[in-house]
Amino acid sequence: MTKGDGWVDPLKRMVEDHAAVSEHAEMMAGAEEIMHDIDIWRKLTPLKEFLRYCIVEHFEYEEKTVFETLLSRAGTPECVKLIRKLEEEHEEMTEGFKRVMEMMPREGDGGMGRMTELRLYGAARKLIDELLEHASLEDKELLPLIRSNLALFSPGA
């Protein structure tokens, strides 16, 4: 694949994705007062799609493109340890995402009971906190590793 054939600079993509994660997660962290309003949850399709992107598509990209490349070509013990930790976090957040999505009301559903609402808020809040912490770890440790090994990601490398 050449740079003209849809090649995406992994460092650029990671930085852009993490900026978006931080922006959305911080916005949601500050919106606690609206989280208990059932009508708000029905209007949160963009949030659902954003979380799906972060947790499904972004994690898949990291695992298939970034992690595989680093493990196969720069697999130092420190690199392997970091990637295994990140993979575990991906798995935990994917399960949390599934729980949140199962609890979210769907169009046409009746209202949620207060206990369901509280469980949903707690699960969503936990997921947002985990995403922020995870992105911070990747910014601190993974992005420098990608930066120092960027040549490994070039087409034809």
C-alpha positions as a Markdown table, in Angstrom:
| # | Residue | x | y | z |
|---|---|---|---|---|
| 1 | Met | 0.0 | 0.0 | 0.0 |
| 2 | Thr | 1.4 | 3.4 | -0.9 |
| 3 | Lys | 0.7 | 6.6 | 0.9 |
| 4 | Gly | -1.7 | 7.5 | -1.9 |
| 5 | Asp | -3.7 | 4.3 | -1.5 |
| 6 | Gly | -5.6 | 5.2 | 1.7 |
| 7 | Trp | -2.6 | 4.9 | 4.0 |
| 8 | Val | -3.2 | 6.6 | 7.2 |
| 9 | Asp | -0.4 | 7.8 | 9.5 |
| 10 | Pro | -1.0 | 5.9 | 12.7 |
| 11 | Leu | 0.4 | 8.5 | 14.9 |
| 12 | Lys | -1.8 | 11.2 | 13.4 |
| 13 | Arg | -4.9 | 9.0 | 13.6 |
| 14 | Met | -4.2 | 8.1 | 17.3 |
| 15 | Val | -3.7 | 11.7 | 18.3 |
| 16 | Glu | -6.9 | 12.8 | 16.5 |
| 17 | Asp | -8.9 | 9.9 | 18.0 |
| 18 | His | -7.6 | 10.6 | 21.5 |
| 19 | Ala | -8.4 | 14.3 | 21.2 |
| 20 | Ala | -12.0 | 13.4 | 20.2 |
| 21 | Val | -12.3 | 10.9 | 23.1 |
| 22 | Ser | -11.1 | 13.4 | 25.6 |
| 23 | Glu | -13.4 | 16.1 | 24.3 |
| 24 | His | -16.5 | 14.0 | 24.3 |
| 25 | Ala | -15.7 | 12.2 | 27.6 |
| 26 | Glu | -15.0 | 15.5 | 29.4 |
| 27 | Met | -18.2 | 17.0 | 28.1 |
| 28 | Met | -20.2 | 13.9 | 29.4 |
| 29 | Ala | -18.4 | 14.0 | 32.7 |
| 30 | Gly | -19.6 | 17.6 | 33.2 |
| 31 | Ala | -23.2 | 16.7 | 32.2 |
| 32 | Glu | -24.2 | 14.6 | 35.2 |
| 33 | Glu | -27.3 | 16.7 | 35.9 |
| 34 | Ile | -28.8 | 15.7 | 32.5 |
| 35 | Met | -27.9 | 12.0 | 32.7 |
| 36 | His | -31.0 | 11.2 | 34.7 |
| 37 | Asp | -33.5 | 12.6 | 32.1 |
| 38 | Ile | -34.9 | 9.8 | 30.0 |
| 39 | Asp | -35.6 | 12.2 | 27.1 |
| 40 | Ile | -31.9 | 13.1 | 27.0 |
| 41 | Trp | -30.9 | 9.4 | 26.7 |
| 42 | Arg | -33.2 | 9.1 | 23.7 |
| 43 | Lys | -31.4 | 12.0 | 22.1 |
| 44 | Leu | -28.0 | 10.6 | 22.7 |
| 45 | Thr | -27.7 | 8.7 | 19.4 |
| 46 | Pro | -24.5 | 10.7 | 18.6 |
| 47 | Leu | -23.0 | 9.7 | 21.9 |
| 48 | Lys | -23.9 | 6.0 | 21.3 |
| 49 | Glu | -22.2 | 6.2 | 17.9 |
| 50 | Phe | -19.2 | 8.0 | 19.3 |
| 51 | Leu | -18.8 | 5.3 | 22.0 |
| 52 | Arg | -19.2 | 2.6 | 19.4 |
| 53 | Tyr | -16.5 | 4.2 | 17.3 |
| 54 | Cys | -14.1 | 4.6 | 20.2 |
| 55 | Ile | -14.6 | 1.2 | 21.6 |
| 56 | Val | -15.2 | -0.9 | 18.5 |
| 57 | Glu | -13.6 | 0.8 | 15.5 |
| 58 | His | -10.7 | 2.6 | 17.3 |
| 59 | Phe | -9.8 | -0.4 | 19.4 |
| 60 | Glu | -9.9 | -2.7 | 16.3 |
| 61 | Tyr | -7.6 | -0.3 | 14.5 |
| 62 | Glu | -5.2 | -0.2 | 17.4 |
| 63 | Glu | -5.1 | -3.9 | 17.8 |
| 64 | Lys | -4.8 | -4.8 | 14.1 |
| 65 | Thr | -2.6 | -2.0 | 12.9 |
| 66 | Val | -0.7 | -0.6 | 15.8 |
| 67 | Phe | -0.3 | -3.4 | 18.3 |
| 68 | Glu | 0.4 | -6.1 | 15.6 |
| 69 | Thr | 3.0 | -3.9 | 14.0 |
| 70 | Leu | 4.8 | -3.1 | 17.2 |
| 71 | Leu | 4.7 | -6.6 | 18.6 |
| 72 | Ser | 6.0 | -8.2 | 15.3 |
| 73 | Arg | 8.7 | -5.6 | 14.7 |
| 74 | Ala | 9.5 | -3.8 | 18.0 |
| 75 | Gly | 8.5 | -6.4 | 20.5 |
| 76 | Thr | 10.7 | -5.5 | 23.4 |
| 77 | Pro | 9.6 | -6.8 | 26.8 |
| 78 | Glu | 8.4 | -3.3 | 27.8 |
| 79 | Cys | 6.4 | -3.0 | 24.5 |
| 80 | Val | 4.8 | -6.4 | 25.0 |
| 81 | Lys | 3.9 | -5.6 | 28.6 |
| 82 | Leu | 2.3 | -2.3 | 27.6 |
| 83 | Ile | 0.3 | -3.8 | 24.7 |
| 84 | Arg | -1.0 | -6.7 | 26.8 |
| 85 | Lys | -2.2 | -4.2 | 29.4 |
| 86 | Leu | -3.9 | -2.1 | 26.8 |
| 87 | Glu | -5.5 | -5.2 | 25.2 |
| 88 | Glu | -6.9 | -6.1 | 28.7 |
| 89 | Glu | -8.3 | -2.6 | 29.1 |
| 90 | His | -9.9 | -2.9 | 25.6 |
| 91 | Glu | -11.6 | -6.1 | 26.6 |
| 92 | Glu | -12.9 | -4.7 | 29.9 |
| 93 | Met | -14.2 | -1.5 | 28.2 |
| 94 | Thr | -15.8 | -3.5 | 25.4 |
| 95 | Glu | -17.7 | -5.5 | 28.0 |
| 96 | Gly | -18.7 | -2.2 | 29.7 |
| 97 | Phe | -19.8 | -0.8 | 26.4 |
| 98 | Lys | -22.0 | -3.8 | 25.8 |
| 99 | Arg | -23.6 | -3.4 | 29.2 |
| 100 | Val | -24.3 | 0.3 | 28.6 |
| 101 | Met | -25.8 | -0.3 | 25.2 |
| 102 | Glu | -28.0 | -3.0 | 26.6 |
| 103 | Met | -29.3 | -0.7 | 29.3 |
| 104 | Met | -29.9 | 2.3 | 27.0 |
| 105 | Pro | -33.5 | 2.9 | 26.0 |
| 106 | Arg | -34.5 | 2.3 | 22.4 |
| 107 | Glu | -36.9 | 4.4 | 20.5 |
| 108 | Gly | -40.5 | 3.4 | 21.4 |
| 109 | Asp | -39.5 | 2.0 | 24.8 |
| 110 | Gly | -41.4 | 3.2 | 27.8 |
| 111 | Gly | -39.5 | 5.1 | 30.5 |
| 112 | Met | -36.9 | 3.5 | 32.6 |
| 113 | Gly | -37.4 | 2.8 | 36.3 |
| 114 | Arg | -35.2 | 4.8 | 38.7 |
| 115 | Met | -33.0 | 1.8 | 39.5 |
| 116 | Thr | -32.3 | 1.1 | 35.8 |
| 117 | Glu | -31.6 | 4.8 | 35.3 |
| 118 | Leu | -29.1 | 4.8 | 38.2 |
| 119 | Arg | -27.4 | 1.6 | 36.9 |
| 120 | Leu | -27.2 | 3.1 | 33.4 |
| 121 | Tyr | -25.7 | 6.3 | 34.7 |
| 122 | Gly | -23.2 | 4.4 | 36.8 |
| 123 | Ala | -22.1 | 2.1 | 34.0 |
| 124 | Ala | -21.9 | 5.0 | 31.5 |
| 125 | Arg | -19.9 | 7.1 | 34.0 |
| 126 | Lys | -17.5 | 4.2 | 34.7 |
| 127 | Leu | -17.0 | 3.7 | 31.0 |
| 128 | Ile | -16.3 | 7.4 | 30.4 |
| 129 | Asp | -13.8 | 7.4 | 33.3 |
| 130 | Glu | -12.1 | 4.3 | 31.9 |
| 131 | Leu | -11.9 | 5.8 | 28.4 |
| 132 | Leu | -10.2 | 8.9 | 29.8 |
| 133 | Glu | -7.7 | 6.9 | 31.8 |
| 134 | His | -7.0 | 4.6 | 28.9 |
| 135 | Ala | -6.4 | 7.4 | 26.5 |
| 136 | Ser | -4.1 | 9.1 | 29.0 |
| 137 | Leu | -2.0 | 5.9 | 29.3 |
| 138 | Glu | -1.8 | 5.6 | 25.5 |
| 139 | Asp | -0.9 | 9.3 | 25.1 |
| 140 | Lys | 1.8 | 8.9 | 27.7 |
| 141 | Glu | 3.3 | 5.5 | 26.7 |
| 142 | Leu | 1.9 | 4.3 | 23.4 |
| 143 | Leu | 2.2 | 7.4 | 21.3 |
| 144 | Pro | 5.9 | 7.9 | 22.1 |
| 145 | Leu | 6.4 | 4.3 | 21.1 |
| 146 | Ile | 4.7 | 4.8 | 17.8 |
| 147 | Arg | 6.6 | 8.0 | 17.2 |
| 148 | Ser | 9.9 | 6.3 | 17.8 |
| 149 | Asn | 9.0 | 3.4 | 15.5 |
| 150 | Leu | 7.0 | 5.3 | 12.9 |
| 151 | Ala | 9.1 | 3.9 | 10.0 |
| 152 | Leu | 7.7 | 0.4 | 10.9 |
| 153 | Phe | 4.3 | 1.6 | 9.8 |
| 154 | Ser | 5.3 | 3.0 | 6.4 |
| 155 | Pro | 4.0 | 1.2 | 3.4 |
| 156 | Gly | 6.5 | -1.3 | 2.2 |
| 157 | Ala | 8.2 | -1.5 | 5.6 |
